Amino acid sequence: MSKLVNETKSTKQFLIINGEKVETAKYAALYSPYSQEEIAQIAMANKVQVLQAIAAAYNTRGVMAKMPAYQRAEILEKVVALLIKKADEAAEIITRESAKPIMFAKAEVARTIETYKFSAEEAKRIHGETIPFDAAVGGVGRIGYTLREPIGVIGAITPFNFPMNLVAHKVGPAIAAGNTIVLKPASQTPLSALFIAEIFEEAGLPPGVLNVVTGPGSVVGEAIVEDDRVSMVTFTGSPSVGIGIRNKAGLKKTTLELGSNSALIIDKDIDIDQIIDRCIMGAFSNQGQVCISLQRVYAHEDVYEEFVTKFTEAAKKLKIGDPLDPKTYISALISKGEAERVLGWIEETKSSNATITTGGKLQNGVLEPTIITNADHSLKVSCQEAFAPIVIVNKVHSIEEAIEQVNDSRFGLQAGIYTNNVKNALYASQALHVGGVIINDVPTYRVDQMPYGGVKESGTGREGIKYALEEMTEMKLVVWNQS
């Protein structure tokens, strides 16, 4: 732990409203999930300050709406250049506040850079279409076209697990489209958002466009969702909070990226040695705290035993410990409470027919990578979202049975299938009830320009820059009568 303790300095962090750092009456200590050392004092906004941030964004929306596309793109390109220079600093911030192992934090920063790069490019591609009005008898002598206009103020509420890149997925397209933002980062990971806000200021973003308000969701989130000046709420987090937002948002647009318990099907014709590394990454990267983390595996009976044996052997070799150690693969969950919850879920399996092949215990406060076989569907580790380094592996007799098991879930974000049978791949792509089917890879696959989102309790709307831009703009029709 010494490395993290020695490099940790507690700093006072402020709200960012209208380009100014704003003091608050209350501050809350932010602790490292791994070392438990205090790393910052975080400003706790009250409702008045949230309303000030919304007012700043609302009053600045005209400035952004009139800003030419090339200027919006230039600002985003400058953010890319600055983030490339500060990539190591950015990765350390992520690791300090979230205990994400530095190898994965660096990968997140690289993806964040790509996300802002895509945003800069998409800023120049916002366009409508012409409508053939003379296709209708009443349309002769008229021409028409559509425009895409910024929606206005966007309320963005982001989670802890990708504290820099999931901010980028909301802030990048919002700015590309000419909107303004009030951003509430997760309580455990505000430093990443404040760091990015400073980079945007350095890149020349006008004051009031990006406002960062830290504090409890019951104060900050509620005020953002309920305020009529906010035109859209984009949220990534738990289904219960997302459903609450949807209920309170009224006629506001909402994009909700919610829960998952992503599954992988392994067909009988697969070379198991070729897929173990990907399955390890899918199940255990970032301690399994990934929305599309591989939580359920359905392996054909012909390869089941081999897969369980080799997957278990590989999991046992993963290095556990200090997230700032470049060799660490697994570190602490975001809080002690989360670790206790998951230990309770693991304990529940012991009164069933399930078998824990590895893990299931804390090692110096870190939950070991855990593999459970023969887990009944009713167990929490099967049917709920673990958000931890825990994966179940069950035997199936056919692809049809596997698909039935995958679909037997409240969630439907992404699913994967490994198969060399084209018919099985095509059947799975049609029959799996999810937002994304990943063929010959784990469901944890994501690149930042692809449409990303789910069905059922996994949410509504799609992220991925081009697709987020569509959500963050309004279509306007213009018709000219030439006669």
Residue, then its C-alpha position, 0 to 999 in steps of 0.5 A: m500500500s505504501k506507494l499509494v499512500n506516499e503519492t496521495k495528497s489531499t486537495k480541496q476541490f470546488l464546484i465549477i460554475n460559469g467558469e469559476k471555482v465555487e466554494t461550498a459550506k460543506y466538504a466531504a472527504l474522499y478516500s482511496p478505495y484501496s488504501q483508505e487514505e484521504i485523497a481529497q476534500i470534495a465540495m458538496a453543493n446545495k440546491v441553490q448552487v445546482l440552480q446557479a449551474i443550471a442558470a449558467a448553462y441556460n444563459t450560455r446556450g445561445v453562445m454554443a448554438k451560434m458557435p460554428a461547427y469548425q470552432r466546436a471541433e477545434i476546441l475538442e481537438k485541443v482537448v485531445a492534444l492536451l489529454i495526450k500530453k497529460a495522459d499519465e496524470a489522467a490515468e493516475i487520477i482514475t487509479r487514485e479515486s477508483a482503485k482501477p489498476i493502472m493498466f486499465a486506467k491507461a487504457e481508459v485514458a486512451r479511449t477517452i482521447e478517442t472519444y473526444k477525437f470522434s466528437a471533434e469529427e462528428a461536430k462537422r457531420i451534423h446535417g439533415e436531409t432534403i424531402p421530395f415534396d412533389a412525391a405528394v399531390g399537395g407538395v408540388g411547388r414546394i421544397g423542404y429539408t430538415l436541420r439538426e439543432p442543439i437541444g439546449v441544456i443537458g444534465a449529465i449524471t455519470p458513474f464511477n466505473f469509467p470516470m473519464n471515458l463515460v464523462a467523455h461520452k456525454v460531454g463530447p457529443a453535447i459540445a459537438a452538437g452545440n449544447t451546454i452541460v451540467l455534469k454531476p459525476a459519481s460521488q467516489t470519482p469526481l476528480s476525473a470530471l474536474f480534471i477534464a473541466e480544467i482541460f476544456e477551459e484550457a482548450g478555450l471552451p467558453p465559461g458556462v458551457l461545462n459546469v461540474v457540480t459535485g455532491p449527493g444525488s438526492v440534492v444535485g441529481e434531483a435538481i437537474v432532473e426536475d428543472d424545466r431549463v434542462s432539456m435532456v438528462t443522460f444517465t449511466g447507473s443503476p436501474s432503480v435510479g434510472i427508473g426514478i429519473r424517467n418518472k420525474a423527467g416529464l417530457k425531457k429527453t432521457t438516455l439511460e444506460l442501466g444494468s446488465n448481467s452480460a452472458l457468453i455462449i461457447d459452442k462445441d467447435i471452439d478451441i478453448d485455448q484461443i478464448i481464455d485470455r479474452c474471457i479473463m479480460g471480459a470477466f475480471s478487468n476493472q474488478g468486473q465493475v463494467c456494465i458489459s462485464l462477462q458475468r454468465v458463461y453457457a458452455h456446450e457440454d463438449v467443451y465445458e470441463e476443459f473451459v472450466t479447468k483452463f479458465t480457473e487456472a488462468a484466474k488463479k494467476l491474476k495479480i491482486g493488490d496495489p492498483l498503482d503497481p503496473k502488474t496488478y490486475i485486480s484491486a479493491l472494489i469501489s467500497k467496502g459495502e460493495a465487497e460485503r454485498v458480493l460476499g453475501w451473494i457468494e455465501e448464498t451459493k453455498s446452500s445450493n448445488a453450485t461450486i466455487t472453483t476459485g476465489g470467493k474470499l477477500q485477500n487484504g481487502v481485495l475480492e479474489p477473482t471468483i468462478i462459480t459453476n452449476a449456479d441456479h438461475s434464481l441465485k443473485v450471482s446469476c440473475q442480478e448484476a454483480f459488478a464485481p470479479i465474479v462469473i458463473v459457468n454453466k453447462v448447456h446441451s445446445i445453442e438453443e438452450a444457451i440462448e434461452q438461458v441468456n434471454d431469461s434475464r431482466f437485462g439485455l445490454q450485450a451478449g457474445i457467442y463463440t462459434n465456428n458454425v455460421k448458422n448458429a451465429l446467425y441464429a444467435s444474432q437474431a434470437l438474443h434479446v439484447g442491444g448488441v450481439i458480439i460474434n466470436d468475442v466476449p460481450t465486454y467488447r466496446v469501441d467508442q463510435m459504435p451504438y451502445g445501449g440495451v433493451k429491457e432494464s438495461g435502459t433506453g437510447r444509444e450512446g456512441i458519438k454519432y448516435a448520442l448526437e442524434e439524441m442531443t439534437e432536435m430535428k426541425l423541418v423547413v418548407w419553402n413554397q415556390s409558387 
